[in-house]
């Protein structure tokens, strides 16, 4: 079985077994690393797919998407690690101080940066959609089955890629904006939202979501909070030394260009659409720069033609090279954008994570990394467990550490951890021009 892969999401205590699961080292994950949106494939949404099921299954699916949306969030990091054990909650002190102690998600070394601010979609969302009127939610079991504290809104069985990166940086798990707004935000904030895109119109089939422009607006609110707490000078210094992780774009294809109810496919060819997206993306990243951001990590798109939701539509169960080729101009444009930023934005340093290359490596050499199932989700319904994404209280696979995909769109925790580690200290094959650790250590 040959394919080229697309994207991510995580699960249980597998994190403690990573050294056995994967031979070190391995490449990082992209966005938006694999940045696949939670619920829809290019041409068939979960809701569309439901119409093909029996009346009973339709009823269960609707309940699953709409009724189980209020399962508790993870709590914000509270300075002293402990509490619910997920490392999110509380006061945290001023920039640069990191509490030590207990449990996964707690910092175990001195932080390399003051904070990390995260922008993206369902690949790295950790609960911002929980209280939205949205179909793009993951705050119910079996999501979070392997996460200390249970479901939080992460589209994974456990860690996301940015959770692993935060841990490698010596930071606590970064809280979602919806919780951090009333707590301490000096360690960073996660603004990512499932179904979000670079374009505001992307993902409207899921109803509620927080597009990139709005995520940037939420960051402005955080800046006001920080300035009120720390003062303008210390805030500016801390923001300038912090990591800004951005993984956007997958939904602009899966839940826009490839959806029949959007006009974009008739208006633009693949190159024109990539140009449109990256023009907007450039403006948005420039806005973050003007707000004080200097250290950027940008995740490319994965091999979206090989996710279970796309495989399920293929008569032969093969990857869609049409979809894979469609997103190639976007990644090429993003690399050119990053080179331009590094050459022309004073004081800025941009790093690119080649998610597509990482996933191809995982899929091509899956056994080397401990994976035995590369073409179906661990939790889902239908062909390749990819026709309908993971439903509430559905029984997932037992050997989650052997699966590349958790559901129809997102990777397992095992893949997220693998990719996060490679993004942190991998070589230029997968992280360009420098890795996250090197970026963090720049003064």
KAGI-V246831 format. One record per residue. RES is the residue in one small letter. PHI is phi in whole degrees, -180 to 180 (NA if undefined). BURIAL is + if it has 16 or more other ideal C-beta (glycine too) atoms within 10 Angstrom, else -. D_LAST is the distance of its C-alpha to the last C-alpha in Angstrom with 2 decimals. Layout:
res;phi;burial;d_last
RES;PHI;BURIAL;D_LAST
RES;PHI;BURIAL;D_LAST
This chain:
res;phi;burial;d_last
x;NA;-;45.97
x;-120;-;43.41
x;-164;+;40.94
x;-130;+;37.46
x;-90;+;35.68
x;-116;+;34.02
x;-163;+;32.11
x;-131;+;31.19
x;172;+;32.00
x;-117;+;32.27
x;-155;+;34.79
x;-30;+;36.06
x;-78;-;35.18
x;-64;+;34.51
x;-57;+;30.87
x;-72;-;32.10
x;-104;-;33.99
x;-57;+;31.29
x;-63;-;31.41
x;-85;-;35.08
x;-74;+;34.86
x;-126;+;32.37
x;-72;-;31.94
x;-80;-;28.27
x;-96;-;26.27
x;-143;+;26.74
x;-71;+;25.25
x;-83;+;23.54
x;-96;+;25.29
x;-91;+;24.96
x;-120;+;26.10
x;-7;+;26.18
x;-14;+;26.05
x;-38;+;29.37
x;-13;+;29.58
x;-89;+;33.18
x;-74;+;34.82
x;-59;+;36.81
x;-115;+;40.25
x;-123;+;41.53
x;-91;+;42.17
x;-53;+;42.50
x;-117;-;46.15
x;-130;+;47.25
x;-84;+;45.82
x;-56;+;46.50
x;-66;+;48.92
x;-62;+;50.74
x;-65;+;50.95
x;-62;+;52.46
x;-65;-;55.50
x;-90;-;56.45
x;-93;+;56.66
x;-68;-;59.58
x;-59;-;60.11
x;-65;-;59.16
x;-67;-;55.83
x;-59;-;55.12
x;-61;-;55.73
x;-64;+;53.41
x;-65;+;50.64
x;-64;-;50.84
x;-60;-;50.81
x;-63;+;47.82
x;-81;+;45.80
x;-108;-;46.96
x;-88;-;48.21
x;-103;+;45.50
x;-114;+;42.61
x;-118;-;42.10
x;-63;+;41.01
x;-59;-;38.47
x;-81;+;34.74
x;-70;+;32.22
x;-90;+;31.26
x;-72;+;27.94
x;-58;+;25.76
x;-111;+;27.22
x;77;+;24.91
x;-93;-;27.29
x;-76;+;27.57
x;152;-;31.13
x;59;+;33.50
x;-82;+;34.30
x;87;+;31.98
x;-93;+;29.93
x;82;+;26.85
x;-108;+;26.95
x;146;+;27.97
x;66;+;27.45
x;-97;-;25.45
x;69;+;22.24
x;77;-;21.14
x;-83;-;18.18
x;-53;+;14.63
x;93;-;13.21
x;-90;-;16.75
x;-132;+;18.41
x;-75;+;22.11
x;-113;-;23.53
x;129;-;26.92
x;-22;-;29.39
x;87;-;29.90
x;-66;+;28.31
x;92;+;25.60
x;-88;+;24.55
x;-62;+;21.14
x;-121;-;21.80
x;-150;-;18.47
x;-65;-;15.46
x;-67;+;13.50
x;-82;+;10.27
x;-138;+;9.71
x;-66;+;11.81
x;-163;+;14.20
x;-134;+;15.58
x;-115;+;17.94
x;-120;+;20.61
x;-130;+;23.12
x;171;+;26.01
x;-123;+;29.53
x;-67;+;31.57
x;-65;+;29.55
x;-133;+;26.90
x;-62;+;28.93
x;-130;+;29.37
x;135;+;32.05
x;-69;+;31.66
x;-91;+;35.04
x;-56;+;36.94
x;-106;-;38.53
x;-85;+;38.88
x;-80;-;42.25
x;-136;+;40.98
x;-86;+;42.34
x;-96;+;38.86
x;-135;+;38.41
x;-145;+;37.81
x;-100;+;38.36
x;-143;+;41.42
x;-67;+;42.29
x;-88;+;41.96
x;-57;+;38.46
x;76;+;36.34
x;-60;+;39.01
x;-108;+;36.46
x;-95;+;33.91
x;-66;+;34.03
x;118;+;35.68
x;84;+;37.37
x;-62;+;37.07
x;-129;+;34.26
x;113;+;34.29
x;-77;+;32.28
x;-88;+;34.11
x;-166;+;34.13
x;-82;+;35.86
x;-160;+;32.67
x;-67;+;28.93
x;-97;+;27.40
x;-62;+;24.61
x;-71;+;22.00
x;-62;+;23.43
x;-65;+;22.65
x;-64;+;19.09
x;-59;+;18.58
x;-63;+;20.18
x;-65;+;18.04
x;-79;+;14.85
x;84;+;16.66
x;-98;+;17.62
x;-70;+;21.26
x;-60;+;23.10
x;-79;+;22.17
x;-76;+;25.27
x;-68;+;27.16
x;-57;+;27.15
x;-64;+;30.83
x;-105;+;30.18
x;-73;+;26.85
x;-62;-;28.32
x;-105;-;30.38
x;-130;+;27.96
x;-84;+;24.47
x;-122;+;21.80
x;-76;+;18.61
x;-95;+;17.86
x;122;+;18.47
x;-144;+;21.65
x;-103;+;23.50
x;-102;+;25.47
x;-61;+;26.98
x;-141;+;30.75
x;-58;+;33.33
x;78;+;35.22
x;-77;+;32.60
x;-142;+;31.88
x;-67;+;30.31
x;-87;+;33.75
x;-62;-;35.13
x;-78;-;38.46
x;-60;+;37.18
x;81;+;38.39
x;-65;+;41.12
x;-64;+;43.46
x;-95;+;41.62
x;70;-;42.15
x;-72;+;39.28
x;-167;+;35.66
x;-121;+;32.52
x;-61;+;31.61
x;-58;+;28.12
x;-58;+;28.84
x;-71;-;29.96
x;-61;+;26.95
x;-65;+;24.80
x;-61;-;27.30
x;-66;+;26.80
x;-64;+;23.05
x;-59;-;24.08
x;-63;-;26.13
x;-62;+;23.26
x;-58;+;21.28
x;-62;-;24.42
x;-61;+;24.58
x;-64;+;21.06
x;-63;-;21.66
x;-66;-;24.97
x;-88;-;23.60
x;-110;+;20.38
x;93;-;20.92
x;-66;-;19.51
x;-68;-;16.65
x;-65;+;15.23
x;-62;+;15.95
x;-61;+;14.16
x;-65;+;10.91
x;-66;+;11.42
x;-62;+;12.54
x;-65;-;9.66
x;-97;+;7.37
x;-83;+;10.58
x;-89;+;12.28
x;-112;+;15.32
x;-100;+;17.93
x;-129;+;20.94
x;-135;+;24.13
x;-126;+;27.02
x;125;+;30.11
x;-66;+;32.41
x;-69;+;34.59
x;-66;+;34.96
x;-98;+;36.96
x;-66;+;38.54
x;-120;+;39.33
x;-155;+;39.93
x;-58;+;40.73
x;-94;+;42.63
x;-94;+;44.48
x;-67;-;48.04
x;-91;-;47.87
x;-111;+;45.11
x;-84;-;46.07
x;-61;+;42.93
x;-66;+;44.34
x;-81;-;47.30
x;-94;-;45.26
x;-135;-;42.65
x;-82;-;42.58
x;-59;+;39.63
x;-67;-;37.73
x;-64;-;38.47
x;-69;+;37.28
x;-61;+;33.97
x;-63;-;33.58
x;-60;+;34.40
x;-62;+;31.89
x;-74;+;28.94
x;-62;-;29.87
x;-66;+;29.66
x;-59;+;26.48
x;-60;+;24.81
x;-60;-;25.94
x;-66;+;24.69
x;-69;+;21.14
x;-62;-;21.15
x;-62;+;22.22
x;-62;+;19.26
x;-60;+;16.97
x;-67;-;19.15
x;-87;-;18.78
x;116;+;15.03
x;-67;+;13.78
x;-132;+;11.02
x;-110;+;10.47
x;-111;+;14.08
x;-119;+;16.16
x;-113;+;19.69
x;-92;+;22.59
x;-76;+;25.57
x;-86;+;29.15
x;-87;+;31.05
x;-87;+;34.51
x;-66;+;36.32
x;-71;+;39.72
x;-117;+;39.71
x;-76;+;39.18
x;-54;+;42.30
x;-65;+;43.24
x;-82;+;43.57
x;-58;+;45.20
x;-65;+;47.75
x;-91;+;48.92
x;-88;-;49.51
x;-55;-;53.10
x;-96;-;51.99
x;70;+;48.89
x;-101;-;46.66
x;-63;+;43.34
x;-90;+;43.66
x;-69;-;42.47
x;-62;-;43.21
x;-68;+;40.54
x;-60;+;38.07
x;-70;-;38.67
x;-61;+;38.42
x;-87;+;34.72
x;-59;-;33.77
x;-61;+;33.49
x;-62;+;31.08
x;-61;+;28.64
x;-64;-;29.14
x;-65;+;28.51
x;-65;+;25.30
x;-61;+;23.96
x;-64;-;25.03
x;-61;+;23.42
x;-65;+;20.01
x;-60;-;20.44
x;-66;-;21.45
x;-61;+;18.54
x;-62;-;16.01
x;-84;-;18.20
x;-124;-;18.95
x;-99;+;16.55
x;-58;-;14.23
x;81;-;10.54
x;-89;+;11.70
x;-132;+;11.25
x;-113;+;14.41
x;-120;+;15.63
x;-112;+;19.40
x;-99;+;21.32
x;-85;+;24.76
x;-64;+;26.83
x;-59;+;30.09
x;-66;+;29.52
x;-64;+;28.57
x;-70;+;31.70
x;-61;+;33.88
x;-63;+;32.76
x;-64;+;33.61
x;-71;+;36.92
x;-72;-;37.93
x;-120;-;37.15
x;-58;+;37.64
x;-65;-;39.56
x;-60;-;36.87
x;-99;+;34.57
x;90;+;37.37
x;-104;+;38.55
x;-113;-;42.26
x;-126;+;42.49
x;-119;+;40.62
x;-123;+;43.00
x;-154;+;43.68
x;-78;+;42.05
x;-74;+;42.31
x;-138;+;43.53
x;167;+;45.49
x;-128;+;48.96
x;91;+;50.84
x;-56;-;50.28
x;58;+;47.11
x;49;+;46.53
x;-130;+;45.02
x;-80;+;47.64
x;-133;+;46.77
x;-73;+;43.53
x;-54;+;43.52
x;-96;+;45.95
x;-55;+;46.06
x;63;-;47.23
x;-67;+;47.78
x;-81;-;47.80
x;-83;+;44.92
x;-65;+;45.06
x;-83;-;44.98
x;-94;-;42.78
x;-66;+;39.70
x;-69;+;37.46
x;-98;+;39.57
x;-100;+;39.15
x;-77;+;36.56
x;-108;+;37.48
x;-82;+;37.93
x;-135;+;39.89
x;-65;+;40.94
x;-130;+;37.45
x;-116;+;34.74
x;-78;+;33.62
x;-76;+;34.21
x;-56;+;31.70
x;-56;+;32.06
x;-71;+;30.82
x;-60;+;28.03
x;-67;+;26.70
x;-57;+;27.14
x;-68;+;25.30
x;-61;+;22.45
x;-68;+;21.90
x;-70;+;22.10
x;-64;+;19.67
x;-72;+;17.18
x;-134;-;17.61
x;-77;+;20.23
x;-92;-;20.62
x;-72;-;20.88
x;-61;-;24.43
x;-120;+;23.37
x;-133;+;19.69
x;-133;+;18.74
x;-84;-;16.87
x;-137;+;14.42
x;-85;+;14.95
x;-67;+;13.41
x;-62;+;12.14
x;-64;-;10.30
x;-61;+;8.98
x;-63;+;8.01
x;-83;-;6.16
x;-70;-;3.81
x;-65;-;0.00
